Amino acid sequence: MLWQSGRSRDARSARAAKSFRRLVATADQVETEILSAYAELWEGEADRTAHRKLLASVGYGFFPLSASEFVIRFIAERTGGA
């Protein structure tokens, strides 16, 4: 059964990689206002930790269709809107 868990992990990694490629491909489409709101939230370690946690969830429960969706989710989580 060990080989099955490895295969499952590979599939999740592939989905995560696909999600990150989509984020990179759409990064230049994030609206200036949204990007400014995102940048304003970077105040300390709690924000960095939240960002790392959100990044870790990409492809493992969170499948953003665009960089805008990722940024909006981060803003919502940090401001209590999620």
C-alpha positions as CSV (number, residue, x, y, z in Angstrom):
1,M,0.0,0.0,0.0
2,L,3.0,2.3,0.4
3,W,3.2,2.8,-3.3
4,Q,-0.4,4.0,-3.4
5,S,0.3,6.8,-0.9
6,G,3.3,7.8,-3.0
7,R,1.2,8.0,-6.1
8,S,-1.5,10.0,-4.3
9,R,1.2,12.4,-3.0
10,D,2.6,12.8,-6.6
11,A,-0.9,13.6,-7.9
12,R,-1.3,16.3,-5.2
13,S,2.1,17.7,-6.0
14,A,1.2,17.9,-9.7
15,R,-2.0,19.7,-8.9
16,A,-0.1,22.1,-6.7
17,A,2.4,22.8,-9.4
18,K,-0.3,23.4,-11.9
19,S,-2.0,25.9,-9.5
20,F,1.3,27.7,-9.0
21,R,1.9,27.9,-12.7
22,R,-1.5,29.5,-13.1
23,L,-0.7,32.0,-10.3
24,V,2.5,33.0,-12.1
25,A,0.8,33.3,-15.4
26,T,-1.9,35.6,-14.0
27,A,0.2,37.7,-11.6
28,D,0.3,40.7,-13.9
29,Q,-3.5,40.8,-14.0
30,V,-4.0,41.6,-10.3
31,E,-5.6,45.0,-10.1
32,T,-3.5,47.8,-8.6
33,E,-6.1,48.5,-5.8
34,I,-6.1,44.9,-4.8
35,L,-2.3,44.7,-4.8
36,S,-2.1,47.8,-2.7
37,A,-4.5,46.4,-0.2
38,Y,-2.4,43.2,-0.1
39,A,0.8,45.1,0.5
40,E,-0.7,47.1,3.3
41,L,-1.4,44.0,5.3
42,W,2.3,43.1,5.7
43,E,2.9,44.3,9.2
44,G,4.6,41.5,11.0
45,E,5.3,37.8,11.7
46,A,1.6,36.9,11.9
47,D,1.2,38.2,8.3
48,R,4.2,36.2,7.0
49,T,2.9,33.1,8.8
50,A,-0.5,33.5,7.3
51,H,1.0,34.0,3.9
52,R,3.1,30.8,4.2
53,K,0.0,28.9,5.4
54,L,-2.0,30.1,2.4
55,L,0.8,29.2,0.0
56,A,1.1,25.7,1.6
57,S,-2.6,25.2,0.9
58,V,-2.4,25.9,-2.8
59,G,-3.0,22.6,-4.6
60,Y,-3.9,20.9,-1.3
61,G,-7.4,22.2,-0.6
62,F,-7.2,25.7,-2.2
63,F,-7.1,25.8,-6.0
64,P,-7.1,29.5,-7.0
65,L,-7.8,30.1,-10.6
66,S,-5.8,33.3,-10.7
67,A,-3.3,35.4,-8.7
68,S,-6.1,37.8,-8.0
69,E,-8.1,35.0,-6.3
70,F,-5.1,34.2,-4.2
71,V,-4.5,37.8,-3.2
72,I,-8.2,38.4,-2.4
73,R,-8.3,35.3,-0.3
74,F,-5.2,36.5,1.7
75,I,-6.8,39.9,2.2
76,A,-10.1,38.3,3.4
77,E,-8.3,36.0,5.8
78,R,-6.2,38.8,7.3
79,T,-9.2,41.2,7.6
80,G,-11.7,38.7,8.9
81,G,-13.7,38.5,5.7
82,A,-13.0,34.8,5.1
